[in-house]
Amino acid sequence: MVMPAIESIQVFQALNSSPNANLEQSAPLGDGLVAALWNNRHDSQEYHAPTHHTLSCYIEDGTGTFRRGRPDQKGAPGKLCILPAGHESAWVVNGEIRLAHLYFSPEQFALGCVTLLDREPREMQLRENTFLEDPAQAARFRQLIRLNWAEPGERLLTSSLAHEMVSHALLNQAGLREGLRLKGGLAPHLRRHLVDFIEMHLADPLSLGQLAGLCALSEYHFARMFRESFGLPPHQYLLARRIEQ
């Protein structure tokens, strides 16, 4: 699963283009995940409908940071922010702040919806949240920044921890879209049957025709309906599951 080049991650770029923000380190962690550690001071930032999701944790300071229009709500060490793809936000940084970001792709969100929540990605959304208290997730962020992201020997641990953080966010911060009426796609029982079948045959050379046959559909219609229900095409879903295993 490929994350866009780090230069195209809008939240990353917004900070990277500020003369006051300093990037301490960043690294792609594989599977559509990218981590970054920042410090910033006396700044303002705006994020306009990024195409990726961002998990943010204040590591040090941040007590003068607030969302524009909400000056009564301020950050602090250990506070978390959930910034979904497509959101809009504007921030004021008074004083200093050190913060860690974990960016993840819509494809990674889709994968989690299907395998973790037993839901179709199109019916789910990541809930925006500002200055959330979540000690367990904050502890994972602190563990993440202590690891050497450039060390191959720590790569698996770093990636595993990042996956754990995304799973935690999905389990606690994802919810159903309001007023949504789904059209098309696979029936829920077929989706679950495919998930189970693929998990049991990850080591086998599965074909599109074989999977389509389980649903009594042509390859063409199956591929289209699979993508609607899983949020990504069959080959990409299969590859992602094989990598995670």
Sine and cosine of phi, psi and omega as CSV:
sin_phi,cos_phi,sin_psi,cos_psi,sin_omega,cos_omega
0.00,0.00,0.79,-0.61,-0.16,-0.99
-0.96,-0.27,0.76,-0.64,0.16,-0.99
-1.00,-0.02,0.60,-0.80,0.07,-1.00
-0.81,0.58,0.42,-0.91,0.05,-1.00
-0.77,0.64,0.60,-0.80,-0.11,-0.99
-0.83,0.56,-0.46,0.89,0.01,-1.00
-0.92,0.38,-0.33,0.94,-0.03,-1.00
-0.99,-0.17,0.09,1.00,0.09,-1.00
-0.99,0.13,0.94,-0.34,-0.23,-0.97
-0.88,0.47,-0.66,0.75,0.01,-1.00
-0.90,0.43,-0.66,0.75,0.07,-1.00
-0.86,0.51,-0.73,0.68,-0.06,-1.00
-0.91,0.41,-0.60,0.80,0.01,-1.00
-0.87,0.49,-0.69,0.72,0.03,-1.00
-0.95,0.32,-0.66,0.75,-0.07,-1.00
-0.91,0.42,-0.43,0.90,-0.02,-1.00
-1.00,0.04,-0.08,1.00,0.01,-1.00
-0.99,0.10,0.73,-0.68,0.03,-1.00
-0.93,0.36,-0.27,0.96,-0.04,-1.00
-1.00,-0.08,-0.33,0.94,-0.02,-1.00
-1.00,0.00,0.62,-0.78,-0.01,-1.00
-0.81,-0.58,0.82,-0.58,0.04,-1.00
-1.00,0.09,0.91,-0.41,0.02,-1.00
-0.98,0.22,-0.69,0.72,0.08,-1.00
-0.26,-0.97,0.40,-0.92,0.09,-1.00
-0.46,-0.89,0.40,-0.92,0.00,-1.00
-0.28,-0.96,0.66,-0.75,0.21,-0.98
-0.96,0.27,0.73,-0.68,-0.05,-1.00
-0.97,-0.26,0.10,0.99,-0.03,-1.00
0.99,0.11,0.26,-0.97,0.08,-1.00
0.86,0.52,0.54,0.84,0.03,-1.00
0.97,0.24,0.39,0.92,-0.03,-1.00
-0.88,-0.48,0.68,-0.74,0.05,-1.00
-0.67,-0.74,0.72,-0.70,0.03,-1.00
-0.92,-0.38,0.52,-0.86,0.05,-1.00
-0.52,-0.85,0.57,-0.82,0.05,-1.00
-0.85,-0.53,0.83,-0.56,-0.11,-0.99
-0.83,-0.55,0.41,-0.91,0.36,-0.93
-0.77,-0.64,0.50,-0.87,-0.09,-1.00
-0.49,-0.87,0.37,-0.93,0.02,-1.00
-0.42,-0.91,0.63,-0.78,0.09,-1.00
0.70,0.72,0.92,0.40,-0.13,-0.99
-0.65,-0.76,0.17,-0.99,0.19,-0.98
-0.66,-0.75,0.59,-0.81,-0.06,-1.00
-0.68,-0.73,0.54,-0.84,0.11,-0.99
-0.74,-0.68,0.70,-0.71,0.04,-1.00
-0.89,-0.46,0.83,-0.56,-0.08,-1.00
-0.89,-0.45,0.98,-0.19,0.11,-0.99
0.72,0.69,0.86,0.52,0.06,-1.00
-0.89,0.46,0.41,-0.91,-0.02,-1.00
-1.00,0.01,-0.05,1.00,-0.01,-1.00
-0.87,-0.49,0.24,-0.97,0.10,-0.99
-1.00,-0.09,0.51,-0.86,0.01,-1.00
-0.76,-0.65,0.78,-0.62,0.21,-0.98
-0.97,-0.24,0.75,-0.66,-0.08,-1.00
-0.79,-0.62,0.64,-0.77,0.05,-1.00
-0.70,-0.71,0.77,-0.63,0.06,-1.00
-0.98,0.18,0.85,-0.53,-0.06,-1.00
-1.00,-0.04,-0.73,0.68,0.02,-1.00
-0.66,-0.75,0.51,-0.86,0.05,-1.00
0.83,0.55,-0.58,-0.81,-0.02,-1.00
1.00,0.01,0.07,1.00,-0.06,-1.00
-0.96,0.29,-0.19,0.98,0.08,-1.00
-0.96,-0.26,0.18,0.98,-0.03,-1.00
-0.99,-0.12,0.72,-0.69,0.02,-1.00
-0.48,-0.88,0.31,-0.95,0.10,-1.00
-0.98,0.18,0.69,-0.72,0.00,-1.00
-0.84,0.55,0.76,-0.65,-0.06,-1.00
1.00,-0.05,-0.15,0.99,0.03,-1.00
-0.76,-0.65,0.85,0.53,-0.09,-1.00
-0.93,0.38,-0.25,0.97,0.00,-1.00
-0.99,0.17,-0.24,0.97,0.02,-1.00
-0.95,-0.31,0.92,-0.39,-0.08,-1.00
-0.85,-0.52,0.36,-0.93,-0.02,-1.00
-0.99,0.17,0.02,-1.00,0.04,-1.00
-0.16,-0.99,0.34,-0.94,0.05,-1.00
-0.82,0.57,0.71,-0.70,-0.01,-1.00
1.00,-0.02,-0.16,0.99,0.02,-1.00
-0.97,0.24,0.57,-0.82,-0.03,-1.00
-0.89,-0.46,0.52,-0.86,0.12,-0.99
-0.79,-0.61,0.67,-0.74,0.07,-1.00
-0.94,-0.35,0.90,-0.44,-0.05,-1.00
-0.88,-0.48,0.99,-0.12,-0.07,-1.00
-0.95,0.30,0.33,-0.94,0.17,-0.99
-0.84,0.54,0.64,-0.77,0.04,-1.00
1.00,0.07,-0.07,1.00,-0.04,-1.00
-0.98,0.20,0.25,-0.97,0.09,-1.00
-0.81,-0.59,0.75,-0.66,0.06,-1.00
-0.45,-0.89,0.47,-0.88,0.05,-1.00
-0.74,-0.67,0.68,-0.73,-0.16,-0.99
-0.78,-0.63,0.55,-0.84,0.11,-0.99
-0.87,-0.49,0.79,-0.61,0.01,-1.00
-0.93,-0.37,0.98,-0.22,0.14,-0.99
-0.99,-0.14,0.76,-0.65,-0.08,-1.00
0.99,0.16,-0.50,-0.86,-0.09,-1.00
-0.91,-0.41,0.35,-0.94,0.05,-1.00
-0.41,-0.91,0.60,-0.80,0.16,-0.99
-0.84,-0.55,0.81,-0.59,-0.10,-1.00
-0.60,-0.80,0.49,-0.87,0.04,-1.00
-0.94,-0.35,0.62,-0.78,0.05,-1.00
-0.86,-0.51,0.61,-0.79,0.21,-0.98
-0.83,-0.56,0.90,-0.43,0.02,-1.00
-0.99,-0.14,0.68,-0.74,0.09,-1.00
-0.65,-0.76,0.50,-0.87,-0.17,-0.99
-0.98,0.18,0.36,-0.93,0.12,-0.99
-0.85,0.52,-0.53,0.85,0.03,-1.00
-0.91,0.42,-0.63,0.78,0.04,-1.00
-0.92,0.39,-0.61,0.79,0.09,-1.00
-0.88,0.47,-0.70,0.71,0.00,-1.00
-0.87,0.49,-0.69,0.72,-0.01,-1.00
-0.87,0.49,-0.68,0.74,0.01,-1.00
-0.92,0.40,-0.61,0.79,0.03,-1.00
-0.87,0.49,-0.69,0.72,-0.06,-1.00
-0.95,0.30,-0.76,0.65,-0.15,-0.99
-1.00,0.08,-0.49,0.87,-0.09,-1.00
-0.99,-0.16,-0.65,0.76,-0.10,-1.00
-0.98,-0.22,-0.15,0.99,-0.06,-1.00
0.82,0.58,0.71,0.71,0.00,-1.00
-0.73,-0.68,0.38,-0.93,0.13,-0.99
-0.98,0.19,0.71,-0.70,-0.02,-1.00
-0.83,0.55,-0.56,0.83,-0.07,-1.00
-0.94,0.35,-0.28,0.96,0.03,-1.00
-0.99,-0.13,0.01,1.00,-0.07,-1.00
-0.90,-0.43,0.42,-0.91,0.12,-0.99
-0.60,-0.80,0.52,-0.86,0.11,-0.99
-0.99,0.11,0.83,-0.56,-0.06,-1.00
-0.98,0.22,0.77,-0.64,0.07,-1.00
-0.93,0.37,0.66,-0.75,0.00,-1.00
-0.51,-0.86,0.63,-0.78,-0.05,-1.00
-0.84,-0.54,0.79,-0.62,0.06,-1.00
0.85,0.53,0.77,0.63,0.01,-1.00
-0.97,0.24,0.61,-0.79,0.11,-0.99
-0.99,-0.11,0.90,-0.43,0.02,-1.00
-0.48,-0.88,0.99,0.12,-0.11,-0.99
-0.83,0.56,-0.61,0.79,-0.02,-1.00
-0.91,0.42,-0.68,0.73,0.01,-1.00
-0.94,0.34,-0.62,0.78,0.04,-1.00
-0.89,0.46,-0.61,0.80,0.04,-1.00
-0.91,0.42,-0.60,0.80,0.06,-1.00
-0.90,0.43,-0.65,0.76,0.05,-1.00
-0.88,0.48,-0.69,0.72,0.00,-1.00
-0.90,0.43,-0.61,0.79,0.06,-1.00
-0.91,0.41,-0.64,0.77,-0.02,-1.00
-0.87,0.49,-0.70,0.71,-0.08,-1.00
-0.97,0.25,-0.24,0.97,0.08,-1.00
-0.99,0.16,-0.31,0.95,-0.02,-1.00
-0.98,0.18,0.43,-0.90,0.06,-1.00
-1.00,0.00,0.97,-0.24,-0.10,-1.00
-0.93,0.37,-0.34,0.94,-0.04,-1.00
-1.00,-0.05,-0.09,1.00,-0.05,-1.00
-1.00,0.03,0.90,-0.44,-0.02,-1.00
-0.83,0.56,-0.56,0.83,-0.03,-1.00
-0.92,0.40,-0.38,0.93,0.00,-1.00
-0.98,-0.22,0.02,1.00,-0.09,-1.00
-0.88,0.48,-0.70,0.72,-0.04,-1.00
-0.91,0.43,-0.67,0.74,0.02,-1.00
-0.90,0.44,-0.69,0.73,0.01,-1.00
-0.88,0.47,-0.73,0.68,0.00,-1.00
-0.90,0.43,-0.67,0.74,0.00,-1.00
-0.89,0.46,-0.66,0.75,0.01,-1.00
-0.91,0.42,-0.66,0.75,0.03,-1.00
-0.89,0.45,-0.66,0.75,0.06,-1.00
-0.88,0.47,-0.65,0.76,0.02,-1.00
-0.88,0.47,-0.63,0.78,0.01,-1.00
-0.92,0.40,-0.67,0.75,0.03,-1.00
-0.91,0.41,-0.69,0.73,0.02,-1.00
-0.87,0.49,-0.68,0.74,0.02,-1.00
-0.87,0.49,-0.68,0.73,0.01,-1.00
-0.90,0.44,-0.66,0.75,0.01,-1.00
-0.90,0.43,-0.69,0.73,-0.04,-1.00
-0.92,0.39,-0.49,0.87,-0.11,-0.99
-0.94,-0.33,-0.35,0.94,-0.12,-0.99
-0.83,-0.56,0.05,1.00,0.04,-1.00
-0.99,-0.14,0.61,-0.79,0.01,-1.00
-0.55,-0.83,0.17,-0.98,0.00,-1.00
-0.95,0.32,0.63,-0.77,0.12,-0.99
-0.93,0.38,0.64,-0.77,-0.04,-1.00
-0.99,0.16,0.65,-0.76,0.11,-0.99
0.92,0.40,0.38,0.93,-0.05,-1.00
-1.00,-0.02,0.74,-0.67,0.10,-0.99
-0.89,-0.45,0.92,-0.39,-0.06,-1.00
-0.97,0.26,0.66,-0.75,0.09,-1.00
-0.78,-0.62,0.64,-0.77,0.01,-1.00
0.96,0.27,-0.20,-0.98,-0.03,-1.00
0.99,0.14,-0.07,-1.00,-0.04,-1.00
-1.00,-0.02,0.53,-0.85,0.10,-1.00
-0.89,0.46,0.55,-0.84,-0.04,-1.00
-0.80,0.60,-0.64,0.77,-0.03,-1.00
-0.93,0.37,-0.52,0.85,0.06,-1.00
-0.95,0.32,-0.63,0.77,0.03,-1.00
-0.87,0.49,-0.72,0.70,-0.01,-1.00
-0.91,0.41,-0.63,0.78,0.03,-1.00
-0.88,0.47,-0.67,0.75,0.02,-1.00
-0.91,0.41,-0.68,0.73,0.03,-1.00
-0.84,0.54,-0.75,0.66,-0.02,-1.00
-0.90,0.43,-0.69,0.73,-0.03,-1.00
-0.89,0.45,-0.71,0.70,-0.01,-1.00
-0.90,0.44,-0.66,0.75,0.01,-1.00
-0.87,0.49,-0.60,0.80,-0.03,-1.00
-0.97,0.23,-0.30,0.95,-0.09,-1.00
-0.81,-0.58,0.53,0.85,-0.02,-1.00
-0.88,0.48,-0.50,0.87,-0.03,-1.00
-1.00,0.06,-0.09,1.00,-0.06,-1.00
-1.00,-0.08,0.44,-0.90,0.04,-1.00
-0.98,0.17,0.99,0.15,-0.05,-1.00
-0.96,0.27,0.59,-0.81,0.04,-1.00
-0.92,-0.39,0.35,-0.94,0.04,-1.00
-0.88,0.48,-0.65,0.76,0.01,-1.00
-0.89,0.46,-0.61,0.80,0.02,-1.00
-0.90,0.44,-0.71,0.70,0.00,-1.00
-0.93,0.37,-0.65,0.76,0.02,-1.00
-0.89,0.46,-0.59,0.81,0.01,-1.00
-0.89,0.46,-0.53,0.85,0.04,-1.00
-0.89,0.45,-0.43,0.90,-0.03,-1.00
-0.96,-0.28,0.08,1.00,-0.03,-1.00
0.82,0.58,0.72,0.70,0.00,-1.00
-0.80,-0.60,0.40,-0.92,0.14,-0.99
-0.94,0.35,0.37,-0.93,0.02,-1.00
-0.84,0.55,-0.65,0.76,-0.04,-1.00
-0.89,0.45,-0.79,0.62,-0.04,-1.00
-0.93,0.36,-0.59,0.81,0.02,-1.00
-0.89,0.47,-0.74,0.67,-0.04,-1.00
-0.86,0.52,-0.66,0.75,-0.01,-1.00
-0.93,0.37,-0.70,0.72,-0.03,-1.00
-0.95,0.31,-0.56,0.83,0.06,-1.00
-0.87,0.49,-0.73,0.68,-0.03,-1.00
-0.89,0.45,-0.60,0.80,0.03,-1.00
-0.89,0.45,-0.65,0.76,-0.08,-1.00
-1.00,0.06,-0.52,0.86,-0.07,-1.00
-0.99,-0.17,-0.25,0.97,0.01,-1.00
0.99,0.15,0.00,1.00,0.05,-1.00
-0.37,-0.93,0.38,-0.93,-0.07,-1.00
-0.94,0.35,0.34,-0.94,-0.08,-1.00
-0.81,0.58,-0.71,0.70,-0.06,-1.00
-0.91,0.42,-0.57,0.82,-0.01,-1.00
-0.96,0.29,-0.62,0.78,0.06,-1.00
-0.89,0.45,-0.72,0.69,-0.02,-1.00
-0.88,0.47,-0.69,0.72,0.01,-1.00
-0.89,0.46,-0.68,0.73,-0.01,-1.00
-0.89,0.45,-0.66,0.75,0.02,-1.00
-0.92,0.40,-0.63,0.78,0.03,-1.00
-0.90,0.43,-0.64,0.77,0.01,-1.00
-0.91,0.42,-0.68,0.73,-0.04,-1.00
-0.92,0.38,-0.46,0.89,0.02,-1.00
-0.99,0.13,0.00,0.00,0.00,0.00
